[in-house]
Amino acid sequence: MRPICEMSDEVARQVRVVFADIDDTITEEGRLPAHSYAALEALDNAGIAVAPVTGRPAGWCDMIARFWPVAGVVGENGALYFAYDRGERRMRRVFAASEEQRAANRVRLRSLADRILADVPGCAVAADQLYREADLAIDFCEDVTPLREADVSRIATLFAEAGATAKVSSIHVNGWFGDYDKLTMCRQFANDILHLDIARDNAKIVFVGDSPNDAPMFGFFANSCGVANVRQFIGALPAEPAYVTKATSAGGFIEVAERLLAVRQDRHCAP
């Protein structure tokens, strides 16, 4: 991982899209600080499309797509994307699974939730579960006393034993039934909304993340970047980001934004 300041002007100048995780990447200690929101707005004003890519629920994604200065949002770890057309005042909602499949999967996930809660004391169904369409989020440190790493691994194992995909974020273990992930839905979102092919146009895209569930994105995007808190997972990531910031969380996201904006404002990156 190289410091973000080592991203060359040539590389930074090509970027047209920023995909970014939300929790502990755009946010800081569970809040969206003003300077982070300002960075989103500055990127948008500079003609760089921003799309959060998150494990957060569909209900949150509707609000984010509608109110934040973003091109859209990929939610529930790739179960969906929402994009708001401000000209037509219409929300575009695209799901990886049909409504019938999602309903059937929710029944299976409710049963699985009971098993996980009984097997791993101290965990809880995430507070945002009510607003989810396709996955189950188990809280291990957001609104509960942080669990041991072994307990978090046990939650992921229980998902896997039930035939579900499980991903560990900085706050939740998310599990779902279905063959999709953040990368597959980013591919569809980019094609439908941004008119880009993420393989062909890889150099035009930066991904910013912070945790193990971002590894497929780190591995795919040549210009991926980790905020500094990603360093705690060195050695445990299947793929590491190409760049890393000095600051953690929102401060790191702002570093990435400033690097991309500098070449558009004829400024140099501070060492």
Stockholm file with secondary structure:
# STOCKHOLM 1.0

chainA/1-271         MRPICEMSDEVARQVRVVFADIDDTITEEGRLPAHSYAALEALDNAGIAVAPVTGRPAGWCDMIARFWPVAGVVGENGALYFAYDRGERRMRRVFAASEEQRAANRVRLRSLADRILADVPGCAVAADQLYREADLAIDFCEDVTPLREADVSRIATLFAEAGATAKVSSIHVNGWFGDYDKLTMCRQFANDILHLDIARDNAKIVFVGDSPNDAPMFGFFANSCGVANVRQFIGALPAEPAYVTKATSAGGFIEVAERLLAVRQDRHCAP
#=GR chainA/1-271 SS CEEGGGSCHHHHHHCCEEEECCTTTTSBTTBCCHHHHHHHHHHHHTTCEEEEBCSSCHHHHHHHHHHSSSSCEEEGGGTEEEEEETTTTEEEEEESSCHHHHHHHHHHHHHHHHHHHHHSTTCEECTTGGGCSSCEEEESSSSSCCCCHHHHHHHHHHHHHTTCEEEECSSEEEEESSSCCHHHHHHHHIIIIICCCTTTTGGGEEEEECSGGGHHHHHHCTTCEECGGGGGGTTTCSSCCSEECSSCHHHHHHHHHHHHHHTTTTCCCCC
#=GC SS_cons         CEEGGGSCHHHHHHCCEEEECCTTTTSBTTBCCHHHHHHHHHHHHTTCEEEEBCSSCHHHHHHHHHHSSSSCEEEGGGTEEEEEETTTTEEEEEESSCHHHHHHHHHHHHHHHHHHHHHSTTCEECTTGGGCSSCEEEESSSSSCCCCHHHHHHHHHHHHHTTCEEEECSSEEEEESSSCCHHHHHHHHIIIIICCCTTTTGGGEEEEECSGGGHHHHHHCTTCEECGGGGGGTTTCSSCCSEECSSCHHHHHHHHHHHHHHTTTTCCCCC
//
